[in-house]
Amino acid sequence: MFDKFTQDGFQKDVNQRVDQYFTSNNISKTANSQMVFKTIWILIGWIATYALVISGLISPIGMFFLALAHGFFSAMIGLNIAHDAIHGSYTKNQKLNERLGLTFNFMGANDYVWKISHNLVHHTYTNIPDHDGDIDQPPILRLQPNQDLWWVHRFQHIYAYFLYSLATVSWVFVKDYVKFFQHQLGGHYRKTFPRKEIFRLFFYKALYYTVFLVVPIIVIDLPWYWVVFGFIAGHLLEGFTVAVIFMLAHIIEGTSFPEPKKDGKIGMPWADLQMHTTANFAIKNKVVNYLFGGLNFQIEHHLFPKICHVHYPKIAQIVKETAKEHDLPYVEHETFFGAVASHTRFLKQFGTTPKGVLVPRVVNA
């Protein structure tokens, strides 16, 4: 689908220069001590908030805020630990990556579906209409120019953020099941579904429902509907956090939505596509970078998904300079809230422009 990169192309040059950085500094591309420490305290926070909620030692108001905190820790597990592990970038030990990737299942999601829909489909067909499943959302959200324009879309810049908060609720109860048994996922077709993965899907879903819904309803001295309310509240915060971080990386001013030519090819090498469809934001904000798995360095992540996110700040300048040499865009928004504002403007633009007409303008804000 992609044109091959030439011997003097961007992909070859940026790969060589990034490899040279790690070689000359004698640094591993996988997790370092900082990443291990972060993993430990995130997991401790996730376990502790759950334990305190079911302990009976906390007031109902306290349990509500702990449920929110647990939801945030769940988002951090997904963005920091599971994301790197499922990409195979946490460690060189693939077995350990698989075990750490199980934390994704402990959040109620499914690692097998994620490997296909995210690692394979999204990272290959980034922002390509009808190929990238991440921009193929329920029709009430219009995130790509080929989608039919509805009258309600003119308000999507208002209601979209509420829908984002439902992201992990959807994963836990609906989306994983639907995607698992779809033969066509974006640009990827599967003829069969592995029996082992079918078992794992239902086993881990049942385990999650038991631990995070059944057990709390049984042990917490509150009506069941208050327990469910706390469960949903935690997911709303978790879903909002995860969805917004990913939206700011692709559905934002400056990114493009390339379409295949008549021969089915994109007309540019894969690495060039990533530069046209991906954006960084708030890269100087250490809090954003630390809490959200370095996904504000989304360009570096898409080019080097096998490199642990703790290294992205160091290689970003290499990527930026190499892109400039090859006359490729390097889209970046300086602040987190500036990126949110840009995403909101883009949603508004998508909500009013007729099908097939939208041409995003390049903005560095």
Secondary structure, 3 states (H helix, E strand, C coil): CCCCCCCCCHHHHHHHHHHHHHHHCCCCCCCCHHHHHHHHHHHHHHHHHHHHHHHCCCCHHHHHHHHHHHHHHHHHHHHHHHHHHHHCCCCCCHHHHHHHHHHHHHCCCCHHHHHHHHHHHHHHCCCCCCCCHHHCCCCCCCCCCCCCCCHHHHHHHHHHHHHHCCHHHHHHHHHHHHHHCCCEECCEECCCCCHHHHHHHHHHHHHHHHHHHHHHHHHCCCCHHHHHHHHHHHHHHHHHHHHHHHHHHHCCCCCCCCCCCCCCCCCCCHHHHHHHHCEEECCCCHHHHHHCCCCCCHHHHHHCCCCCHHHHHHHHHHHHHHHHHCCCCCEEECCHHHHHHHHHHHHHHHCCCCCCCCCCCCCCC
